[in-house]
Structures are given as structure tokens and as C-alpha cells.
């Protein structure tokens, strides 16, 4: 099978898996399908291996550890090493603009800054000292966030839009999600850093993909390979096409072509996730609220179980106050400023 076909198949499977994960988290049918698939595999895989796999998965995704932080830095280091070792030098020989070539490094510096801030910044941990402060920030909607609910683990009253994180073992104000890549919760006080980190990471991957692709295209144009002909397996003379060019470049510059494929896929995945996060920011929702939206009691969800005496209530996002107000709430969180003044 041709390399281009294999690469396109790989790209399609990765994107399909990403879409299925996003849709499956909101679709009960797909959740049931995944559960039944796991049951089938449980009969095939030995029990000792299952326990080992569950133990590893529990450590990776349900305990705080630096595995994905280290993996993130290793992958980023490998990508930039390849870019510096091969693409940067060859592009200089082809007289590329230095501003163009140094842009990925500039984005890397800014990205590492926001990555560090996302890792170390307090996301908005709720304690006895600030419990009353957080209770006054958001009003309770009575549907997703009812009043007078206590966290059984922290023994604190739960402010609206807060959630207890089982990984960090703490309640977080305006909880979004726990990110294993930064080994920290994403909450009211570090969402701005996480969005900036995600934006610069997407931009750096896209910039590197553009630089590498332009380099390969310029090589093809300068070498006049696209004007040549070749003899196929049947002995017929064929004009060089796109498939042949990709295979030729892969055989000539295998690491560069693999890097291009990796950063292109990464750009699509990160770009899709960034758009989703920006949508949540623009509508003043969190990932936790988006996920729980169809589970809240509502008149449009008859499958949700509720006590017979309870009146159906429609869930409505009462925290959105327009695009600019929503963005200002994320990038200038009022409670963070208040805490700094108190200190």
C-alpha cells in the first residue's frame, strides 16, 4: 500500500477517534457501546493483565503525577530538535527570512511561560478561609448548582460552579476540568493561562507545519522533479503526480516528512480543541457544565430519573452576560484580584 494512503488512513483514524471521544462523552448510546466493548475485552485479556492495566491507568489519570508533564516536554523537545537540526539549517541555505524561521522559537518561549503558569497557579482552591467569599461570586441556578450543598470530602459548602476534584482532592472554584498535561486543575484563577498556553501551542504547531511544508514545496520547485516522468510497475511512462512527489520526499527526507505529518495532525487536533474552549469562554461555560448540561433536570430530557413530586426545571445558563463580559471574567477574575488586595 502506498505511503500516502497509509498516512491518510492514519490521519482519518486519529481524527475519527478524537471526534468519537468528544461525541461519546455526550451520547448515552456510545457510552453504552464503549462499556459493552470493554466487557468483551475483559473476557479475552487475562485477569492479572487487567489488574495491571487498571493500576497503571489509575496512576496516570486518577492521581497527581508528572508523567504527562515530562512526556509533553520530551515531545516538544524532540520536535524542536528536529526542526533546528534539519529544517532551520536547510531553510537558511534557501535564504528563508530569519523572522519567519525564528517565529516557532518565540512561540515556544511564550508557550513555556504559560505552560508553567498553568502548572503552578492555584486554580481557585476553596478553603474554610475563603468559603464565604466564593459563595457570593455566582448565584445558584437551582438546577445544576442547588443551594446548601456540602462537599462530603472537604466538609465545605459548595459555591455555585464549583466541583470537587477527585485527583487533587480539593474543591475548585469555577471548576473546568483536571488536565493531566499540566498536572493541575483548571479553574477560575488559571483558565486564562491555560487558554493562552493552548493558543500558543496551537500556533507553534501550525507555524512549524507551514514552515516545513513551504520548505518541501520550494525543494520540489527548485529541483524540477514535478516536471519529470517515471516508469510505473506495468512499464508505462507516467507524469509525476502528487502521490509520487510525497513518496519521493519521504524517501529523501523521511524525518522531515514525518515531522510535517505529526505537526499537521497536531495542529488540527489542538485547533479543534482550542475552538471548543473559546466557545465555552465566549458563552461563559466550563467543560464540567457543558458535560453535565444534558444530565441536569430539564423538561426536554424525559429519560433523566427524578422524584415523582419534583417539578421539571429547564436548565438555562444564567452566567453568560455577553461576549466581552464573559471574556473579562476569565482573563480578569474578580476573586483573584480581591485575594491579592487582602494579602
N, C-alpha and C positions, 0 to 999 in steps of 0.2 A: 504493500500500500504506500502511496506517495506521502512524503513528509508533510506537504501542505494539508492533505486530507486528515492525517493523524493530528496535526496541530489544531485544525478547525474542529475536529471531533473532541479534542481535549478542552478547547475553549468553550464549546457548546455544553459539555458535561459540567464544567465548573460553574458557568453562568446558570445552568438549569438547577444545579444543587443549591446555589445561593438563593434563587427565586423560590424554590420549594421550601427552603428553611423559613424565608420571610412569610410566604403564604401559609405554610403549615402551622406557624405559631398562632394564626388567627382562624384556622379552619379545623373544626372538630373532626371532620371526616378524615383528613390527612393525619391528624394526631392519632386517631384510631388505627389507621393503616400502618403508621410507624410502630405503634405499640404491638400490633399483630406480627409485624416483621421481626421485631425484637424477640417475640415469643418463639418464632420459628427457629431463629438462630440459637436460642437457648437450648434447643434440643440437639443441635449439631455440635456446638462448641463444648468441650469438656468443662465440668463444673469448676475444677481448680483454675482453669484458664479464665473462666468468667469472673471468679472472685478476684484474680489478679488484675484483670482489666477494670473491674469496678473500683478496686482500690486505687489504681493509677488515675482513673477519671475523677474519682472523689478528690484526690490530692490536687489535680490540675485545676479543677473547676469549682470546688467547694471549700477550699482552704486558701488562705492568702500565701502566695509564694511568688518567687521572682522568675519562674521558668519562662513565661511568655515575655517578660521584660527582657531577659537575656536573649531569647530567640529573636525578638524584634530587633535588638541592637546587632546581633550577628547577621541577620538577613540584610539589614540596612548597610552594614559594613561591607558585606560581600558584593552587593550591588554597586556601591560607590567605588570599591576597589577595582572591579571590572571596568567601570566607566573611566576611572583615572588611568588604569594600566593600558587600556587599548583605545577606547573611543577618543579620549581627550587628546592624546598624542597624535593620532591619525587625523583628527579634525584640525589640529594646528597645522599639520602639513598641507591640508587642503585649504588653509587660510580662512577658517571659520572665525567669526567675530569672538573676541575674548569675553565680551559681555554676555554673549549667547552661551558660551561654554561654562562660565562661572556661575550662571544662574542656578543650576542644581545645587551647588555648594552653598550659596546664600540661603536657599530654601532649606537646606539641611541644617544650617546653624539655627535658623528661626524655629524649625520643626523640633529640634532637640531641646530648645528652650521651653516651648510649650509642652513637650512631652514630659520634661522634668517637673514643670508646674502641675501638670495633671496627676503625676505620681505622688507628689509630696503635699499638695494643698489639701487642707481639711475640707471635705465636701459639704460640711454642714452637720456635723455630729450633734445630736440632741442629747443634752445632759440635764441634770437637776438644776444647774445654774441658769441655763438659757431656755428651759422648757416653756416658761410663761411668755417669753419673747416670741418664740416660734408659734405659739398658739394664736397670736394676734396678727400674724402676717397674712394668712389666707383664710377666707371664710369657708365653712364646711358646706358641702353641697347636699348632704343628707342621703346621698345615693352611693357614690364610690367612697366618700370620706364622711362617715357619720360622726356626730359629736360624742364626747365622753367615752372614747375607746382607749383602753390602756394596752400598751405592749406587754405581753406576759413575760418576755425575756428581760427587757430593760426596766420594767415596772415604772413606765413613764406614760403620761397622757400623750396620745398620738396627735400631733398637729395635722391639719389638712395638707395633703400632698406628700406626707412623709411615709416612709416604709422601713421596716427592719430588714437589714441585710444579713442573711444567714452566713455569708462568707466572712464579712468583717465583724459580725456580732455587735451591731450598733444600729440605732435608728438614725436615719439621714433625712434632713430637711429637703423638700422638693426632690425626692429620690428619682433618678432616671434609670440607671442600671449599674451593675458592677462590671467593670471592664478588666478582663484578665491581662490585657496588653499593657495596662498602666498599673495593675495590681492595686486598684483603688476604686471606691465607689464614685460615681458621677452624680453630683448633687448641686444644690443651689450655688455653692461657692466656687466650684471648679468646672462648671459646664462651659463657661466662656473659654477657659484654657483648653478644654477637650475639643471644642468646635474649631478653635484656632489650630490645634495640633492636627486635627483631621483634615482641615483645609490645606495646610502647608504640606502634609504628607501626600495628599492627592495631587497637589500642584507639582511637587518634586517628581513624583512618578510620571505624570503627564509630560513634564518638561524633558525628562530623560528619554521618554519614549519618542518625543518629537525630534530631539537632537540626534538620537541613534538612527531613526528612520530617515531623516534628511541626509545623514552621513552615508547610509547604504544606497539611497537613491542617487546621490551625487557620484558615488563609485560606479554604479551601473551606467550612468550617463557618460562619464569620462572614459570608461573602458569600451564603450560601444557594443557591449555584449548583447543588448536588446536588438541590434541590427544583424546579428549573426543567425546562422541556421544550424541545425543538427539533424542527425540521422536517428530515427526512433527505433524501437525494438523490431518493427516489421521491415526496416530498411528504407523507409520513406523519408524524404527530406522535409523537415518541418521548420517553420519560423519560430524563433524563441518567443515563448509566451510567459505569462506571469508565474505559472507553476514552475516552469523551468528556471526562471530567474530566482525564485525563492529557494529552490533546491541547490542551485549554483552558489548562492550566497551562504546557505547553511553549510555546504561543504568547504567553502573558502574561509568563512568567519563563523564557525559554529557557536562560540561563546557569545559573540555579539548578537547573533540572531536569536539565541535562546534568551538573552537579556531583554531584547526588544519584545519577544513574546511574553515574558514574565511581567515587564512593566506595563505593557498594553492591557493584559488581563487585570493586573492590579489597579490600573487607572479606572477601568470600567467598574470594578467592584467597589473601590473606595469612592468613586464619583457617585455611584448609586446610593451608597450608604450616607454620603455627605448630603445629597439631595433630600433623603429621608429625614436626616437630623435637622436640616434647615427648614423643612416643612413643619416639623414638630416645634421648632423655635418660633417660627412665624405665627403659629396657631396657639402658642403657649401651652403645649402638651409635653409630657415626658414619655419616654418609652414605656415606663410602667403603666401610665394612664392609658396610652394607646393600646397596649396589650390587654388591659383589664376593661377596656371600653365596652366590648361586647359581652362581658361577663356580669356587668352591673345590671341591677334590676331595671328593666325597661319594658314598655308596652309593646315594643317591636320584637321582643325575644321570648316567645312563649315557652321555649324549651328550658329556660332557666327556672330551677325549682325555688319556690318561696312559700312562706306560710300562707294558709288559706285566707287568713284575715288581713293580710298585708295588701295595701293598695299598690298597683303597678305604678312605678315612677319612671319618667323619661330622663335618661342621663343627658345632661347638657353641660358643655364646657363653659363654666362661669368665670374662668380666669383669663380668658382672652379679651384684651381691651384695645385691639388694633395692632397693626404690624410694628410700628415704632415703639409703642409702649411695651409690647412683648419682648422685642429685642433689647430694649433698655433694661428690662427686668433681669435678663440673662447676663448682660455684659456689665451692668452696674447694680448688682444685688444689694438691696437696701439694708438687709440684716448684716451683711459683711461690713458695710460702712459703719453701721451702728456699733458693732462689736469693736471695731478699731478705735472709735471715739471713746468707748467705755474704758478700753485699756489705757 
